[in-house]
Protein backbone atom coordinates (compact mmCIF):
# COMPACT_ATOMS: atom_id res chain seq x y z
CA UNK A 1 0.00 0.00 0.00
CA UNK A 2 1.06 3.56 -0.63
CA UNK A 3 0.91 4.44 3.07
CA UNK A 4 3.24 1.57 3.92
CA UNK A 5 5.65 2.64 1.19
CA UNK A 6 5.71 6.16 2.60
CA UNK A 7 6.38 4.84 6.09
CA UNK A 8 9.25 2.67 4.91
CA UNK A 9 10.55 5.54 2.84
CA UNK A 10 10.74 7.80 5.87
CA UNK A 11 12.49 5.14 7.94
CA UNK A 12 15.04 4.27 5.28
CA UNK A 13 15.35 7.92 4.37
CA UNK A 14 16.69 8.64 7.84
CA UNK A 15 19.69 6.52 6.90
CA UNK A 16 20.30 7.79 3.40
CA UNK A 17 21.36 11.34 4.17
CA UNK A 18 24.27 10.30 6.35
CA UNK A 19 25.44 7.80 3.79
CA UNK A 20 26.03 10.06 0.84
CA UNK A 21 28.13 13.19 0.97
CA UNK A 22 26.21 16.18 -0.29
CA UNK A 23 23.04 14.14 -0.53
CA UNK A 24 23.81 11.80 -3.42
CA UNK A 25 26.54 10.80 -5.78
CA UNK A 26 27.01 12.79 -8.93
CA UNK A 27 29.99 13.77 -10.93
CA UNK A 28 31.10 11.02 -13.28
CA UNK A 29 28.86 12.17 -16.08
CA UNK A 30 30.07 15.74 -15.74
CA UNK A 31 33.42 14.81 -17.21
CA UNK A 32 31.49 13.64 -20.26
CA UNK A 33 29.60 16.85 -21.01
CA UNK A 34 30.45 18.65 -24.21
CA UNK A 35 31.85 22.16 -23.91
CA UNK A 36 33.69 23.91 -26.73
CA UNK A 37 36.86 25.86 -26.28
CA UNK A 38 36.78 29.63 -26.50
CA UNK A 39 35.51 30.81 -29.88
CA UNK A 40 37.08 28.01 -31.97
CA UNK A 41 38.03 28.90 -35.49
CA UNK A 42 36.92 26.73 -38.42
CA UNK A 43 40.38 25.18 -38.42
CA UNK A 44 40.12 24.43 -34.72
CA UNK A 45 36.71 22.87 -35.24
CA UNK A 46 38.35 20.40 -37.61
CA UNK A 47 40.96 19.48 -35.01
CA UNK A 48 39.99 16.02 -33.71
CA UNK A 49 41.29 16.87 -30.25
CA UNK A 50 39.53 20.21 -29.93
CA UNK A 51 36.40 18.58 -28.52
CA UNK A 52 37.76 16.03 -26.01
CA UNK A 53 34.49 15.73 -24.11
CA UNK A 54 32.64 14.91 -27.30
CA UNK A 55 35.22 12.22 -28.07
CA UNK A 56 34.77 10.73 -24.61
CA UNK A 57 30.99 11.00 -24.54
CA UNK A 58 29.44 10.90 -28.01
CA UNK A 59 32.09 8.73 -29.63
CA UNK A 60 32.79 6.55 -26.60
CA UNK A 61 36.56 6.98 -26.84
CA UNK A 62 38.40 5.38 -23.95
CA UNK A 63 40.20 8.00 -21.81
CA UNK A 64 43.44 6.02 -22.12
CA UNK A 65 43.22 6.22 -25.91
CA UNK A 66 42.54 9.95 -25.76
CA UNK A 67 45.55 10.34 -23.50
CA UNK A 68 47.74 8.45 -25.97
CA UNK A 69 46.56 10.62 -28.88
CA UNK A 70 47.13 13.82 -26.93
CA UNK A 71 50.63 12.83 -25.83
CA UNK A 72 51.56 11.74 -29.33
CA UNK A 73 50.71 15.26 -30.50
CA UNK A 74 52.52 16.86 -27.57
CA UNK A 75 55.69 14.91 -28.38
CA UNK A 76 55.79 16.88 -31.63
CA UNK A 77 54.58 20.19 -30.25
CA UNK A 78 54.60 20.60 -26.45
CA UNK A 79 52.69 23.89 -26.78
CA UNK A 80 49.76 22.39 -28.70
CA UNK A 81 46.81 23.90 -26.81
CA UNK A 82 44.17 21.44 -27.98
CA UNK A 83 46.38 18.50 -27.11
CA UNK A 84 47.10 19.91 -23.64
CA UNK A 85 43.39 20.30 -22.88
CA UNK A 86 42.70 16.84 -24.29
CA UNK A 87 45.43 15.41 -22.07
CA UNK A 88 43.82 17.06 -19.05
CA UNK A 89 40.36 15.78 -19.98
CA UNK A 90 41.75 12.27 -20.48
CA UNK A 91 43.43 12.30 -17.07
CA UNK A 92 40.16 13.47 -15.54
CA UNK A 93 38.43 10.55 -17.23
CA UNK A 94 41.06 8.25 -15.69
CA UNK A 95 40.34 9.73 -12.23
CA UNK A 96 43.78 11.35 -11.97
CA UNK A 97 42.21 14.56 -10.75
CA UNK A 98 45.29 16.25 -9.29
CA UNK A 99 47.28 15.87 -12.50
CA UNK A 100 44.35 16.92 -14.67
CA UNK A 101 43.69 20.02 -12.57
CA UNK A 102 47.36 21.03 -12.73
CA UNK A 103 47.34 20.74 -16.53
CA UNK A 104 44.12 22.75 -16.77
CA UNK A 105 45.60 25.48 -14.60
CA UNK A 106 48.68 25.64 -16.83
CA UNK A 107 46.43 26.20 -19.85
CA UNK A 108 44.43 28.84 -18.00
CA UNK A 109 47.61 30.76 -17.22
CA UNK A 110 47.86 31.38 -20.95
CA UNK A 111 44.16 31.32 -21.87
CA UNK A 112 42.19 32.45 -18.79
CA UNK A 113 38.89 32.12 -20.61
CA UNK A 114 39.36 28.67 -22.13
CA UNK A 115 36.11 26.86 -21.38
CA UNK A 116 37.49 23.38 -21.87
CA UNK A 117 40.24 23.97 -19.33
CA UNK A 118 37.76 25.59 -16.94
CA UNK A 119 35.52 22.54 -17.24
CA UNK A 120 38.37 20.20 -16.34
CA UNK A 121 39.39 22.42 -13.43
CA UNK A 122 35.83 22.65 -12.12
CA UNK A 123 35.26 18.91 -12.41
CA UNK A 124 38.51 17.88 -10.79
CA UNK A 125 38.15 20.42 -7.99
CA UNK A 126 34.64 19.14 -7.33
CA UNK A 127 35.79 15.53 -7.20
CA UNK A 128 38.68 16.43 -4.89
CA UNK A 129 36.38 18.28 -2.51
CA UNK A 130 37.91 21.64 -3.34
CA UNK A 131 34.57 23.33 -3.57
CA UNK A 132 35.75 26.98 -3.46
CA UNK A 133 38.04 26.32 -6.44
CA UNK A 134 35.27 24.51 -8.30
CA UNK A 135 32.91 27.42 -7.67
CA UNK A 136 35.48 29.94 -8.86
CA UNK A 137 36.07 27.98 -12.08
CA UNK A 138 32.32 27.84 -12.74
CA UNK A 139 31.89 31.55 -12.14
CA UNK A 140 34.75 32.27 -14.54
CA UNK A 141 33.07 30.06 -17.13
CA UNK A 142 29.77 31.92 -16.74
CA UNK A 143 31.66 35.14 -17.34
CA UNK A 144 32.67 33.74 -20.72
CA UNK A 145 29.39 31.99 -21.50
CA UNK A 146 26.36 32.78 -19.29
CA UNK A 147 24.67 29.63 -20.68
CA UNK A 148 27.57 27.32 -19.81
CA UNK A 149 26.01 23.94 -19.13
CA UNK A 150 28.80 22.47 -17.06
CA UNK A 151 29.14 25.62 -14.93
CA UNK A 152 25.44 25.76 -14.07
CA UNK A 153 25.27 22.03 -13.35
CA UNK A 154 28.33 22.06 -11.08
CA UNK A 155 27.00 25.12 -9.27
CA UNK A 156 23.79 23.19 -8.67
CA UNK A 157 25.70 20.27 -7.17
CA UNK A 158 27.87 22.58 -5.12
CA UNK A 159 24.80 24.31 -3.70
CA UNK A 160 23.33 20.95 -2.70
CA UNK A 161 26.63 19.89 -1.15
CA UNK A 162 26.73 22.96 1.09
CA UNK A 163 23.18 22.41 2.27
CA UNK A 164 21.36 24.81 -0.06
CA UNK A 165 19.23 22.48 -2.22
CA UNK A 166 16.77 25.22 -3.19
CA UNK A 167 19.66 27.07 -4.83
CA UNK A 168 20.65 23.75 -6.39
CA UNK A 169 17.24 23.52 -8.04
CA UNK A 170 17.56 27.10 -9.31
CA UNK A 171 20.94 26.50 -10.96
CA UNK A 172 19.75 23.23 -12.51
CA UNK A 173 16.67 24.94 -13.93
CA UNK A 174 18.82 27.69 -15.41
CA UNK A 175 20.80 24.96 -17.13
CA UNK A 176 17.64 23.29 -18.40
CA UNK A 177 16.31 26.60 -19.71
CA UNK A 178 19.43 26.88 -21.86
CA UNK A 179 19.91 23.16 -22.59
CA UNK A 180 16.53 21.44 -22.53
CA UNK A 181 17.97 17.94 -23.03
CA UNK A 182 20.79 18.20 -20.51
CA UNK A 183 21.08 14.91 -18.68
CA UNK A 184 23.47 16.54 -16.25
CA UNK A 185 21.00 19.27 -15.35
CA UNK A 186 18.21 16.76 -14.77
CA UNK A 187 20.54 14.73 -12.58
CA UNK A 188 21.65 17.75 -10.56
CA UNK A 189 18.05 18.85 -10.04
CA UNK A 190 17.26 15.34 -8.89
CA UNK A 191 20.00 15.55 -6.26
CA UNK A 192 18.67 18.89 -5.04
CA UNK A 193 15.12 17.59 -4.91
CA UNK A 194 16.20 14.53 -2.95
CA UNK A 195 17.76 16.85 -0.40
CA UNK A 196 14.49 18.78 -0.26
CA UNK A 197 12.56 15.57 0.39
CA UNK A 198 10.84 15.75 -3.01
CA UNK A 199 11.65 12.13 -3.77
CA UNK A 200 9.03 11.43 -6.44
CA UNK A 201 10.10 14.53 -8.36
CA UNK A 202 13.74 13.54 -7.96
CA UNK A 203 12.99 10.10 -9.37
CA UNK A 204 11.37 11.72 -12.42
CA UNK A 205 14.50 13.83 -12.91
CA UNK A 206 16.77 10.78 -12.70
CA UNK A 207 14.51 9.02 -15.22
CA UNK A 208 14.84 11.99 -17.58
CA UNK A 209 18.61 12.02 -17.14
CA UNK A 210 18.93 8.31 -17.87
CA UNK A 211 16.95 8.74 -21.08
CA UNK A 212 19.84 10.85 -22.39
CA UNK A 213 22.36 8.11 -21.64
CA UNK A 214 23.29 5.49 -19.06
CA UNK A 215 25.57 6.99 -16.41
CA UNK A 216 26.57 5.02 -13.34
CA UNK A 217 26.16 7.82 -10.78
CA UNK A 218 22.67 8.61 -12.04
CA UNK A 219 21.67 4.95 -12.03
CA UNK A 220 22.81 4.70 -8.42
CA UNK A 221 20.86 7.81 -7.47
CA UNK A 222 17.81 6.38 -9.23
CA UNK A 223 18.10 3.29 -7.02
CA UNK A 224 18.37 5.46 -3.92
CA UNK A 225 15.19 7.31 -4.86
CA UNK A 226 13.33 4.03 -5.37
CA UNK A 227 14.52 2.87 -1.96
CA UNK A 228 13.31 6.12 -0.39
CA UNK A 229 9.86 5.44 -1.85
CA UNK A 230 9.72 1.96 -0.36
CA UNK A 231 10.33 0.24 -3.70
CA UNK A 232 13.25 -1.82 -2.45
CA UNK A 233 12.94 -4.70 -4.93
CA UNK A 234 13.14 -2.27 -7.85
CA UNK A 235 16.04 -0.50 -6.16
CA UNK A 236 17.95 -3.78 -5.91
CA UNK A 237 17.41 -4.34 -9.64
CA UNK A 238 18.75 -0.86 -10.33
CA UNK A 239 21.80 -1.45 -8.14
CA UNK A 240 22.58 -4.59 -10.11
CA UNK A 241 22.85 -2.44 -13.24
CA UNK A 242 25.58 -0.30 -11.71
CA UNK A 243 29.04 -1.26 -12.95
CA UNK A 244 32.59 -0.12 -12.43
CA UNK A 245 34.25 1.22 -9.27
CA UNK A 246 30.96 2.51 -7.87
CA UNK A 247 29.70 -1.05 -7.52
CA UNK A 248 32.57 -1.82 -5.14
CA UNK A 249 32.03 1.30 -3.04
CA UNK A 250 30.78 1.38 0.53
CA UNK A 251 27.89 3.54 -0.69
CA UNK A 252 26.68 0.91 -3.14
CA UNK A 253 27.02 -1.93 -0.64
CA UNK A 254 25.34 -0.03 2.19
CA UNK A 255 22.45 1.01 -0.04
CA UNK A 256 21.92 -2.60 -1.05
CA UNK A 257 21.94 -3.63 2.61
CA UNK A 258 19.34 -0.97 3.40
CA UNK A 259 17.08 -2.46 0.77
CA UNK A 260 17.67 -5.96 2.09
CA UNK A 261 16.64 -4.88 5.57
CA UNK A 262 13.09 -4.76 4.21
CA UNK A 263 13.35 -7.73 1.85
CA UNK A 264 15.63 -10.26 3.53
CA UNK A 265 17.06 -9.34 6.97
CA UNK A 266 19.19 -12.50 7.11
CA UNK A 267 20.92 -11.62 3.84
CA UNK A 268 21.22 -8.04 5.06
CA UNK A 269 23.00 -9.37 8.14
CA UNK A 270 25.44 -11.43 6.08
CA UNK A 271 26.36 -8.53 3.84
CA UNK A 272 26.54 -6.09 6.74
CA UNK A 273 28.91 -8.41 8.64
CA UNK A 274 31.16 -8.56 5.60
CA UNK A 275 31.15 -4.79 5.31
CA UNK A 276 31.89 -4.27 9.01
CA UNK A 277 34.74 -6.77 8.78
CA UNK A 278 36.33 -4.57 6.13
CA UNK A 279 35.31 -1.15 7.47
CA UNK A 280 34.92 -1.54 11.22
CA UNK A 281 35.44 2.19 11.77
CA UNK A 282 32.29 3.19 9.89
CA UNK A 283 29.22 3.87 12.03
CA UNK A 284 26.90 3.46 9.05
CA UNK A 285 28.02 -0.09 8.33
CA UNK A 286 27.86 -0.96 12.03
CA UNK A 287 24.36 0.48 12.33
CA UNK A 288 23.13 -1.58 9.40
CA UNK A 289 24.44 -4.75 11.02
CA UNK A 290 22.77 -3.83 14.32
CA UNK A 291 19.47 -3.12 12.60
CA UNK A 292 19.58 -6.38 10.64
CA UNK A 293 20.04 -8.25 13.91
CA UNK A 294 17.26 -6.24 15.61
CA UNK A 295 14.83 -7.15 12.87
CA UNK A 296 15.54 -10.82 13.53
CA UNK A 297 15.05 -10.42 17.27
CA UNK A 298 18.71 -11.14 18.03
CA UNK A 299 19.94 -9.93 21.45
CA UNK A 300 23.34 -9.25 19.88
CA UNK A 301 21.82 -6.17 18.23
CA UNK A 302 22.12 -4.17 21.45
CA UNK A 303 25.91 -4.44 21.62
CA UNK A 304 26.22 -3.37 17.99
CA UNK A 305 24.01 -0.33 18.55
CA UNK A 306 26.27 0.55 21.49
CA UNK A 307 29.25 0.17 19.20
CA UNK A 308 27.73 2.69 16.79
CA UNK A 309 27.46 5.23 19.60
CA UNK A 310 31.07 4.57 20.59
CA UNK A 311 32.18 5.20 17.02
CA UNK A 312 30.31 8.49 16.58
CA UNK A 313 27.60 9.44 19.04
CA UNK A 314 26.98 12.82 17.39
CA UNK A 315 26.37 11.41 13.91
CA UNK A 316 22.98 10.61 12.47
CA UNK A 317 23.85 6.95 12.93
CA UNK A 318 24.81 7.45 16.55
CA UNK A 319 21.59 9.29 17.30
CA UNK A 320 19.54 6.62 15.53
CA UNK A 321 21.32 3.90 17.54
CA UNK A 322 20.55 5.74 20.77
CA UNK A 323 16.87 5.89 19.83
CA UNK A 324 16.83 2.17 19.12
CA UNK A 325 18.42 1.44 22.49
CA UNK A 326 15.88 3.61 24.26
CA UNK A 327 13.05 1.82 22.48
CA UNK A 328 12.14 4.83 20.26
CA UNK A 329 11.00 4.11 16.74
C-alpha positions in Angstrom: 0.0 0.0 0.0 1.1 3.6 -0.6 0.9 4.4 3.1 3.2 1.6 3.9 5.6 2.6 1.2 5.7 6.2 2.6 6.4 4.8 6.1 9.3 2.7 4.9 10.6 5.5 2.8 10.7 7.8 5.9 12.5 5.1 7.9 15.0 4.3 5.3 15.3 7.9 4.4 16.7 8.6 7.8 19.7 6.5 6.9 20.3 7.8 3.4 21.4 11.3 4.2 24.3 10.3 6.3 25.4 7.8 3.8 26.0 10.1 0.8 28.1 13.2 1.0 26.2 16.2 -0.3 23.0 14.1 -0.5 23.8 11.8 -3.4 26.5 10.8 -5.8 27.0 12.8 -8.9 30.0 13.8 -10.9 31.1 11.0 -13.3 28.9 12.2 -16.1 30.1 15.7 -15.7 33.4 14.8 -17.2 31.5 13.6 -20.3 29.6 16.8 -21.0 30.5 18.7 -24.2 31.9 22.2 -23.9 33.7 23.9 -26.7 36.9 25.9 -26.3 36.8 29.6 -26.5 35.5 30.8 -29.9 37.1 28.0 -32.0 38.0 28.9 -35.5 36.9 26.7 -38.4 40.4 25.2 -38.4 40.1 24.4 -34.7 36.7 22.9 -35.2 38.3 20.4 -37.6 41.0 19.5 -35.0 40.0 16.0 -33.7 41.3 16.9 -30.3 39.5 20.2 -29.9 36.4 18.6 -28.5 37.8 16.0 -26.0 34.5 15.7 -24.1 32.6 14.9 -27.3 35.2 12.2 -28.1 34.8 10.7 -24.6 31.0 11.0 -24.5 29.4 10.9 -28.0 32.1 8.7 -29.6 32.8 6.5 -26.6 36.6 7.0 -26.8 38.4 5.4 -24.0 40.2 8.0 -21.8 43.4 6.0 -22.1 43.2 6.2 -25.9 42.5 10.0 -25.8 45.6 10.3 -23.5 47.7 8.5 -26.0 46.6 10.6 -28.9 47.1 13.8 -26.9 50.6 12.8 -25.8 51.6 11.7 -29.3 50.7 15.3 -30.5 52.5 16.9 -27.6 55.7 14.9 -28.4 55.8 16.9 -31.6 54.6 20.2 -30.3 54.6 20.6 -26.4 52.7 23.9 -26.8 49.8 22.4 -28.7 46.8 23.9 -26.8 44.2 21.4 -28.0 46.4 18.5 -27.1 47.1 19.9 -23.6 43.4 20.3 -22.9 42.7 16.8 -24.3 45.4 15.4 -22.1 43.8 17.1 -19.0 40.4 15.8 -20.0 41.7 12.3 -20.5 43.4 12.3 -17.1 40.2 13.5 -15.5 38.4 10.5 -17.2 41.1 8.3 -15.7 40.3 9.7 -12.2 43.8 11.3 -12.0 42.2 14.6 -10.8 45.3 16.2 -9.3 47.3 15.9 -12.5 44.3 16.9 -14.7 43.7 20.0 -12.6 47.4 21.0 -12.7 47.3 20.7 -16.5 44.1 22.7 -16.8 45.6 25.5 -14.6 48.7 25.6 -16.8 46.4 26.2 -19.9 44.4 28.8 -18.0 47.6 30.8 -17.2 47.9 31.4 -21.0 44.2 31.3 -21.9 42.2 32.5 -18.8 38.9 32.1 -20.6 39.4 28.7 -22.1 36.1 26.9 -21.4 37.5 23.4 -21.9 40.2 24.0 -19.3 37.8 25.6 -16.9 35.5 22.5 -17.2 38.4 20.2 -16.3 39.4 22.4 -13.4 35.8 22.7 -12.1 35.3 18.9 -12.4 38.5 17.9 -10.8 38.2 20.4 -8.0 34.6 19.1 -7.3 35.8 15.5 -7.2 38.7 16.4 -4.9 36.4 18.3 -2.5 37.9 21.6 -3.3 34.6 23.3 -3.6 35.7 27.0 -3.5 38.0 26.3 -6.4 35.3 24.5 -8.3 32.9 27.4 -7.7 35.5 29.9 -8.9 36.1 28.0 -12.1 32.3 27.8 -12.7 31.9 31.5 -12.1 34.8 32.3 -14.5 33.1 30.1 -17.1 29.8 31.9 -16.7 31.7 35.1 -17.3 32.7 33.7 -20.7 29.4 32.0 -21.5 26.4 32.8 -19.3 24.7 29.6 -20.7 27.6 27.3 -19.8 26.0 23.9 -19.1 28.8 22.5 -17.1 29.1 25.6 -14.9 25.4 25.8 -14.1 25.3 22.0 -13.3 28.3 22.1 -11.1 27.0 25.1 -9.3 23.8 23.2 -8.7 25.7 20.3 -7.2 27.9 22.6 -5.1 24.8 24.3 -3.7 23.3 20.9 -2.7 26.6 19.9 -1.1 26.7 23.0 1.1 23.2 22.4 2.3 21.4 24.8 -0.1 19.2 22.5 -2.2 16.8 25.2 -3.2 19.7 27.1 -4.8 20.7 23.8 -6.4 17.2 23.5 -8.0 17.6 27.1 -9.3 20.9 26.5 -11.0 19.7 23.2 -12.5 16.7 24.9 -13.9 18.8 27.7 -15.4 20.8 25.0 -17.1 17.6 23.3 -18.4 16.3 26.6 -19.7 19.4 26.9 -21.9 19.9 23.2 -22.6 16.5 21.4 -22.5 18.0 17.9 -23.0 20.8 18.2 -20.5 21.1 14.9 -18.7 23.5 16.5 -16.3 21.0 19.3 -15.4 18.2 16.8 -14.8 20.5 14.7 -12.6 21.6 17.8 -10.6 18.1 18.9 -10.0 17.3 15.3 -8.9 20.0 15.6 -6.3 18.7 18.9 -5.0 15.1 17.6 -4.9 16.2 14.5 -3.0 17.8 16.9 -0.4 14.5 18.8 -0.3 12.6 15.6 0.4 10.8 15.7 -3.0 11.7 12.1 -3.8 9.0 11.4 -6.4 10.1 14.5 -8.4 13.7 13.5 -8.0 13.0 10.1 -9.4 11.4 11.7 -12.4 14.5 13.8 -12.9 16.8 10.8 -12.7 14.5 9.0 -15.2 14.8 12.0 -17.6 18.6 12.0 -17.1 18.9 8.3 -17.9 16.9 8.7 -21.1 19.8 10.9 -22.4 22.4 8.1 -21.6 23.3 5.5 -19.1 25.6 7.0 -16.4 26.6 5.0 -13.3 26.2 7.8 -10.8 22.7 8.6 -12.0 21.7 5.0 -12.0 22.8 4.7 -8.4 20.9 7.8 -7.5 17.8 6.4 -9.2 18.1 3.3 -7.0 18.4 5.5 -3.9 15.2 7.3 -4.9 13.3 4.0 -5.4 14.5 2.9 -2.0 13.3 6.1 -0.4 9.9 5.4 -1.8 9.7 2.0 -0.4 10.3 0.2 -3.7 13.2 -1.8 -2.4 12.9 -4.7 -4.9 13.1 -2.3 -7.9 16.0 -0.5 -6.2 17.9 -3.8 -5.9 17.4 -4.3 -9.6 18.8 -0.9 -10.3 21.8 -1.5 -8.1 22.6 -4.6 -10.1 22.8 -2.4 -13.2 25.6 -0.3 -11.7 29.0 -1.3 -13.0 32.6 -0.1 -12.4 34.2 1.2 -9.3 31.0 2.5 -7.9 29.7 -1.1 -7.5 32.6 -1.8 -5.1 32.0 1.3 -3.0 30.8 1.4 0.5 27.9 3.5 -0.7 26.7 0.9 -3.1 27.0 -1.9 -0.6 25.3 0.0 2.2 22.4 1.0 0.0 21.9 -2.6 -1.1 21.9 -3.6 2.6 19.3 -1.0 3.4 17.1 -2.5 0.8 17.7 -6.0 2.1 16.6 -4.9 5.6 13.1 -4.8 4.2 13.3 -7.7 1.9 15.6 -10.3 3.5 17.1 -9.3 7.0 19.2 -12.5 7.1 20.9 -11.6 3.8 21.2 -8.0 5.1 23.0 -9.4 8.1 25.4 -11.4 6.1 26.4 -8.5 3.8 26.5 -6.1 6.7 28.9 -8.4 8.6 31.2 -8.6 5.6 31.1 -4.8 5.3 31.9 -4.3 9.0 34.7 -6.8 8.8 36.3 -4.6 6.1 35.3 -1.2 7.5 34.9 -1.5 11.2 35.4 2.2 11.8 32.3 3.2 9.9 29.2 3.9 12.0 26.9 3.5 9.0 28.0 -0.1 8.3 27.9 -1.0 12.0 24.4 0.5 12.3 23.1 -1.6 9.4 24.4 -4.7 11.0 22.8 -3.8 14.3 19.5 -3.1 12.6 19.6 -6.4 10.6 20.0 -8.2 13.9 17.3 -6.2 15.6 14.8 -7.1 12.9 15.5 -10.8 13.5 15.1 -10.4 17.3 18.7 -11.1 18.0 19.9 -9.9 21.5 23.3 -9.3 19.9 21.8 -6.2 18.2 22.1 -4.2 21.4 25.9 -4.4 21.6 26.2 -3.4 18.0 24.0 -0.3 18.6 26.3 0.5 21.5 29.3 0.2 19.2 27.7 2.7 16.8 27.5 5.2 19.6 31.1 4.6 20.6 32.2 5.2 17.0 30.3 8.5 16.6 27.6 9.4 19.0 27.0 12.8 17.4 26.4 11.4 13.9 23.0 10.6 12.5 23.9 6.9 12.9 24.8 7.4 16.6 21.6 9.3 17.3 19.5 6.6 15.5 21.3 3.9 17.5 20.5 5.7 20.8 16.9 5.9 19.8 16.8 2.2 19.1 18.4 1.4 22.5 15.9 3.6 24.3 13.0 1.8 22.5 12.1 4.8 20.3 11.0 4.1 16.7 
